[in-house]
Structures are given as C-alpha cells and as structure tokens.
Amino acid sequence: MSFEYQFPDPRTADPDGLLAAGGDLSVESLLTAYSLGIFPWYDENSPILWWSPDPRLVLLPDHFKVSGSLQQRIRSGIYSVQTDRDFAGVIRHCASVKRNDQHGTWITEAMTAAYIKLHQAGFAHSFETYYEDNLVGGLYGVSLGRAFFGESMFYHMRDASKVALHGLVTWSLQHNFLFIDAQQSTAHLKSMGAEEIEREIFLNMLQDALKYETLKGKWQLKV
C-alpha cells in the first residue's frame, strides 16, 4: 500500500542537495514533494532519493531567450507543437535517449509508471514536437498552482526540444505562470535565459505560485 511520505524541511538538505532516501512514488507523495520544492532523482541501484538543491535553476517565462536560428525554425512551420497528446511516449523517449554525461538513465520503470499516473491524475504534462506527425522532441514535467517543474527533455531532430520548450514558455505566458523550475544548473538552459537563485528565494516563489488554482487535466496549447 502506498503512503504519503513525510519529508524533512528542504532547507536541511546536504550541500549537494540530497535531502532524504526512501518513501514511495505514489501520486500523493510526489505532490507533497513538489509542493515543498523537492523532487526525486535516483537510479535502479539506489533507493528513492529526494533532492532540494541550492542554488536552484529557474526560468522566468518572460526571460526566455530565443536565438535567431530558433526563431527561424519556429517560423518555418517545419514542426508542430502539441500538449498532452502522447505523455507516455515523451517520458519513454526521455528515458531511452543517450546522454553524454550519463552511463544509464535515472528515469527508471518505476519513475515512468509513477509519472504516467501523475499525468492521468491531471498534474503532469508534456509538450511535444512533431515532424510530419512523428514525435521528434519534447519535454515533460509537473504543474502545481502557477509553477511548472520541468523533469526531462529529448530530441531526435535539430532544435526539436527547444521548440517544445518554446511551447511551454508560450503556455506559461498565456496562463501567467510565475516560473519554470529547471532544477539543476546546465549551461544549455542558462544560455536560454534560465538563472540560478538561492533556495530560500525559490521556496518563497513557490509559495506564491501555490496560492493559485492548479490547471488540471489535459492541456491545449493556443498558438
């Protein structure tokens, strides 16, 4: 039987951001974690590990930087972006794609199943890039209040994940989201406007975002 895991104060995480180990990946536990600014990240050889890094990488929607080449790619119409059409497909692509800095994947079968349940409950969403009706890029994450917690992204064609991110930013601007959580710092996301902030500031921003109603269910992007 699943249970709602009781998390420590996120401010007590160790210097690397590790906060706790154990618990489960039930919908209730995941929602509790995200509402506290905590997320799971582990591999098949470890217990469930929960993180609250300091600093935190966030993207403010109106700070998103669109390069000239990306703008040209979007305007060309070569890709189309849809939301929540194939969430399971997006997470499985994210799990299978090879990354230069990883020997395996942290998106285990248990994680995949858990986030699909979270999607079915209306709290997890995907932004998908299609080329000739084939899924070639995308991202997925969790939404609570006016915050979006990005989890992972993939691409099989040039700029396809960036186009999906542009879709997420467009949605966020349309619905007055306060921020997109990018979790851990990467040069790639920082080049697109994401910035590192202190954990305490992030937690305060999160509390502001949670004052608003969560937009549950299947999303539809207006382009």
RAWOVEN-V397981 format. One record per backbone hydrogen bond with DSSP energy under -1.0 kcal/mol. CO is the residue of the C=O (numbers start at 1). NH is the residue of the N-H. E is the energy in kcal/mol with one decimal. If there is no record, write none. Layout:
{{CO | NH | E} {CO | NH | E}}
This chain:
{{9 | 12 | -2.4} {10 | 13 | -1.3} {14 | 17 | -2.5} {17 | 52 | -3.2} {18 | 14 | -2.8} {20 | 50 | -2.8} {26 | 30 | -2.6} {27 | 31 | -2.5} {28 | 32 | -2.3} {29 | 33 | -2.5} {30 | 34 | -2.7} {31 | 35 | -2.0} {33 | 36 | -1.4} {33 | 38 | -2.6} {34 | 37 | -1.4} {39 | 51 | -2.9} {43 | 46 | -1.7} {48 | 22 | -2.6} {49 | 41 | -2.3} {50 | 19 | -3.2} {50 | 20 | -1.3} {51 | 39 | -1.7} {56 | 197 | -2.8} {57 | 182 | -2.7} {58 | 195 | -3.1} {59 | 180 | -2.1} {60 | 63 | -2.8} {61 | 64 | -1.2} {67 | 71 | -2.7} {68 | 72 | -2.2} {69 | 73 | -2.0} {70 | 74 | -2.6} {71 | 75 | -2.4} {72 | 76 | -1.5} {74 | 77 | -1.0} {80 | 130 | -3.1} {82 | 128 | -3.4} {86 | 90 | -2.0} {87 | 91 | -2.4} {88 | 92 | -2.0} {89 | 93 | -2.1} {90 | 94 | -2.5} {91 | 95 | -1.8} {92 | 96 | -1.6} {93 | 97 | -1.8} {99 | 102 | -1.4} {106 | 108 | -1.6} {108 | 112 | -2.7} {109 | 113 | -2.5} {110 | 114 | -2.1} {111 | 115 | -2.5} {112 | 116 | -1.9} {113 | 117 | -1.9} {114 | 118 | -1.9} {115 | 119 | -2.2} {116 | 120 | -2.5} {117 | 121 | -1.6} {118 | 123 | -2.5} {119 | 122 | -1.6} {123 | 143 | -2.9} {125 | 141 | -2.0} {126 | 84 | -2.2} {127 | 139 | -2.0} {128 | 82 | -2.3} {129 | 136 | -2.6} {129 | 137 | -1.1} {130 | 80 | -2.0} {131 | 134 | -1.6} {134 | 131 | -2.5} {136 | 156 | -3.3} {137 | 129 | -3.1} {138 | 154 | -2.4} {139 | 127 | -2.3} {140 | 151 | -2.6} {140 | 152 | -1.2} {141 | 125 | -2.5} {142 | 149 | -3.8} {144 | 147 | -1.8} {146 | 178 | -2.7} {147 | 144 | -1.7} {148 | 181 | -3.2} {149 | 142 | -2.0} {152 | 140 | -1.9} {154 | 138 | -2.2} {157 | 160 | -2.2} {159 | 163 | -2.3} {160 | 164 | -1.6} {161 | 165 | -2.3} {162 | 166 | -2.4} {163 | 167 | -1.8} {164 | 168 | -2.1} {165 | 169 | -2.7} {166 | 170 | -2.5} {167 | 171 | -2.5} {168 | 172 | -2.7} {169 | 173 | -2.4} {170 | 174 | -2.3} {171 | 175 | -1.8} {172 | 177 | -2.9} {179 | 148 | -1.7} {180 | 59 | -3.0} {181 | 150 | -2.2} {182 | 184 | -1.3} {183 | 57 | -2.0} {186 | 190 | -2.1} {187 | 191 | -2.0} {189 | 194 | -2.2} {190 | 193 | -1.4} {192 | 65 | -2.6} {195 | 58 | -2.6} {197 | 56 | -3.1} {198 | 202 | -2.3} {199 | 203 | -2.9} {200 | 204 | -1.8} {201 | 205 | -2.4} {202 | 206 | -2.6} {203 | 207 | -2.1} {204 | 208 | -1.7} {205 | 209 | -2.2} {206 | 210 | -2.2} {208 | 211 | -1.1} {209 | 146 | -1.6} {209 | 212 | -1.3} {214 | 216 | -1.4}}
